[in-house]
Amino acid sequence: MRKLSGPLKTIVGIWSAAIAVFILYTAVFGIFQPRIQRGIALLFLLPLSFIFYPATKKSPTERPSFLDWVLAIASMLPSLYIIVFNNTLNMRMVTIDPVQTIEVVLGVLNIMLVLEAVRRAVVPAMAILIAGFILYVWVAPLLPGVFYARPIRLERFIELNFLVQDVGIYGSLMGIMSTFVAIFVIFGNFLEGTKTGVYFTDFASRVAGRGPGGAAKVAVVASGLFGMISGVGVANM
């Protein structure tokens, strides 16, 4: 991960703060329509993958390369289309209305850039796994038995992965990420930045760390302190 400095660090910080404010705003006052909510989240977050993470070990580590800037800008175009034409997309009939050429181009671009972002920010194996499942769509009509699947046209594949708000890139998983998960990520960074998490651990160690079974008691006390402000049992585990 790159360690940015100078004006670029300030700009990226403002950019990141903007999406955090947006997510917190929608958490308090209500989320937008699914495509808009998810499109804005991806519009801000996807370019950061190319700004922060180098393409290879030989790429510059202190600043993004020219290719990184090109990919970062290109990654915003599909989300912008989803946001601007949200009403039009809401009115179209899935698998019935034709998919426009511009939608096919942007859909392919979106899928490829998401794969590249996963390769950089997560692990290459995850990107390879996703690419393998995508490849299976085209190979399946040639396979026998239970591995066979009916062929699907590129337009319909792009429609299901780009234009539909139930599945695909802007589907329900992206909806969970841009609402619930994002809030906990912001909350976790707030605890880390303010050293609140360290305070919970230190306080629990002083209260219960000296007796028998101290480690377990410390975990229970620290977990209880965090649970009082999170209110979510699953996140508290």
QUIWOCOR-V983395 format. One record per residue. N is the residue number from 0. RES is the residue in one small letter. OMEGA is omega as a letter, one per 30 degrees, with the letter a starting at -180 (* if undefined). Layout:
n->N res->RES omega->OMEGA
n->N res->RES omega->OMEGA
//
This chain:
n->0 res->m omega->a
n->1 res->r omega->l
n->2 res->k omega->a
n->3 res->l omega->l
n->4 res->s omega->l
n->5 res->g omega->a
n->6 res->p omega->a
n->7 res->l omega->l
n->8 res->k omega->l
n->9 res->t omega->a
n->10 res->i omega->l
n->11 res->v omega->l
n->12 res->g omega->l
n->13 res->i omega->l
n->14 res->w omega->a
n->15 res->s omega->l
n->16 res->a omega->a
n->17 res->a omega->a
n->18 res->i omega->l
n->19 res->a omega->l
n->20 res->v omega->l
n->21 res->f omega->a
n->22 res->i omega->l
n->23 res->l omega->l
n->24 res->y omega->a
n->25 res->t omega->l
n->26 res->a omega->a
n->27 res->v omega->a
n->28 res->f omega->l
n->29 res->g omega->a
n->30 res->i omega->l
n->31 res->f omega->l
n->32 res->q omega->a
n->33 res->p omega->a
n->34 res->r omega->a
n->35 res->i omega->l
n->36 res->q omega->a
n->37 res->r omega->l
n->38 res->g omega->l
n->39 res->i omega->l
n->40 res->a omega->a
n->41 res->l omega->l
n->42 res->l omega->a
n->43 res->f omega->a
n->44 res->l omega->a
n->45 res->l omega->l
n->46 res->p omega->a
n->47 res->l omega->l
n->48 res->s omega->a
n->49 res->f omega->l
n->50 res->i omega->a
n->51 res->f omega->a
n->52 res->y omega->l
n->53 res->p omega->l
n->54 res->a omega->l
n->55 res->t omega->l
n->56 res->k omega->a
n->57 res->k omega->a
n->58 res->s omega->l
n->59 res->p omega->a
n->60 res->t omega->a
n->61 res->e omega->a
n->62 res->r omega->l
n->63 res->p omega->l
n->64 res->s omega->l
n->65 res->f omega->l
n->66 res->l omega->l
n->67 res->d omega->l
n->68 res->w omega->l
n->69 res->v omega->a
n->70 res->l omega->l
n->71 res->a omega->l
n->72 res->i omega->a
n->73 res->a omega->a
n->74 res->s omega->l
n->75 res->m omega->a
n->76 res->l omega->l
n->77 res->p omega->l
n->78 res->s omega->l
n->79 res->l omega->l
n->80 res->y omega->l
n->81 res->i omega->a
n->82 res->i omega->a
n->83 res->v omega->a
n->84 res->f omega->a
n->85 res->n omega->a
n->86 res->n omega->l
n->87 res->t omega->a
n->88 res->l omega->l
n->89 res->n omega->a
n->90 res->m omega->a
n->91 res->r omega->a
n->92 res->m omega->a
n->93 res->v omega->a
n->94 res->t omega->l
n->95 res->i omega->l
n->96 res->d omega->l
n->97 res->p omega->l
n->98 res->v omega->a
n->99 res->q omega->a
n->100 res->t omega->l
n->101 res->i omega->l
n->102 res->e omega->l
n->103 res->v omega->a
n->104 res->v omega->a
n->105 res->l omega->l
n->106 res->g omega->l
n->107 res->v omega->l
n->108 res->l omega->a
n->109 res->n omega->a
n->110 res->i omega->a
n->111 res->m omega->a
n->112 res->l omega->l
n->113 res->v omega->l
n->114 res->l omega->l
n->115 res->e omega->l
n->116 res->a omega->l
n->117 res->v omega->l
n->118 res->r omega->a
n->119 res->r omega->a
n->120 res->a omega->a
n->121 res->v omega->l
n->122 res->v omega->l
n->123 res->p omega->a
n->124 res->a omega->l
n->125 res->m omega->l
n->126 res->a omega->l
n->127 res->i omega->l
n->128 res->l omega->l
n->129 res->i omega->l
n->130 res->a omega->l
n->131 res->g omega->l
n->132 res->f omega->l
n->133 res->i omega->l
n->134 res->l omega->a
n->135 res->y omega->l
n->136 res->v omega->a
n->137 res->w omega->a
n->138 res->v omega->a
n->139 res->a omega->l
n->140 res->p omega->a
n->141 res->l omega->a
n->142 res->l omega->a
n->143 res->p omega->l
n->144 res->g omega->a
n->145 res->v omega->a
n->146 res->f omega->a
n->147 res->y omega->l
n->148 res->a omega->a
n->149 res->r omega->l
n->150 res->p omega->l
n->151 res->i omega->l
n->152 res->r omega->a
n->153 res->l omega->a
n->154 res->e omega->a
n->155 res->r omega->l
n->156 res->f omega->l
n->157 res->i omega->l
n->158 res->e omega->a
n->159 res->l omega->a
n->160 res->n omega->a
n->161 res->f omega->a
n->162 res->l omega->a
n->163 res->v omega->a
n->164 res->q omega->l
n->165 res->d omega->a
n->166 res->v omega->l
n->167 res->g omega->a
n->168 res->i omega->a
n->169 res->y omega->a
n->170 res->g omega->a
n->171 res->s omega->l
n->172 res->l omega->l
n->173 res->m omega->l
n->174 res->g omega->l
n->175 res->i omega->a
n->176 res->m omega->a
n->177 res->s omega->l
n->178 res->t omega->a
n->179 res->f omega->a
n->180 res->v omega->a
n->181 res->a omega->l
n->182 res->i omega->l
n->183 res->f omega->l
n->184 res->v omega->l
n->185 res->i omega->l
n->186 res->f omega->l
n->187 res->g omega->l
n->188 res->n omega->l
n->189 res->f omega->l
n->190 res->l omega->l
n->191 res->e omega->a
n->192 res->g omega->l
n->193 res->t omega->a
n->194 res->k omega->l
n->195 res->t omega->l
n->196 res->g omega->l
n->197 res->v omega->l
n->198 res->y omega->l
n->199 res->f omega->a
n->200 res->t omega->a
n->201 res->d omega->l
n->202 res->f omega->l
n->203 res->a omega->l
n->204 res->s omega->l
n->205 res->r omega->a
n->206 res->v omega->a
n->207 res->a omega->a
n->208 res->g omega->a
n->209 res->r omega->a
n->210 res->g omega->l
n->211 res->p omega->a
n->212 res->g omega->a
n->213 res->g omega->a
n->214 res->a omega->a
n->215 res->a omega->a
n->216 res->k omega->l
n->217 res->v omega->l
n->218 res->a omega->a
n->219 res->v omega->a
n->220 res->v omega->l
n->221 res->a omega->l
n->222 res->s omega->l
n->223 res->g omega->l
n->224 res->l omega->l
n->225 res->f omega->a
n->226 res->g omega->a
n->227 res->m omega->a
n->228 res->i omega->l
n->229 res->s omega->l
n->230 res->g omega->a
n->231 res->v omega->a
n->232 res->g omega->a
n->233 res->v omega->a
n->234 res->a omega->a
n->235 res->n omega->a
n->236 res->m omega->*
//
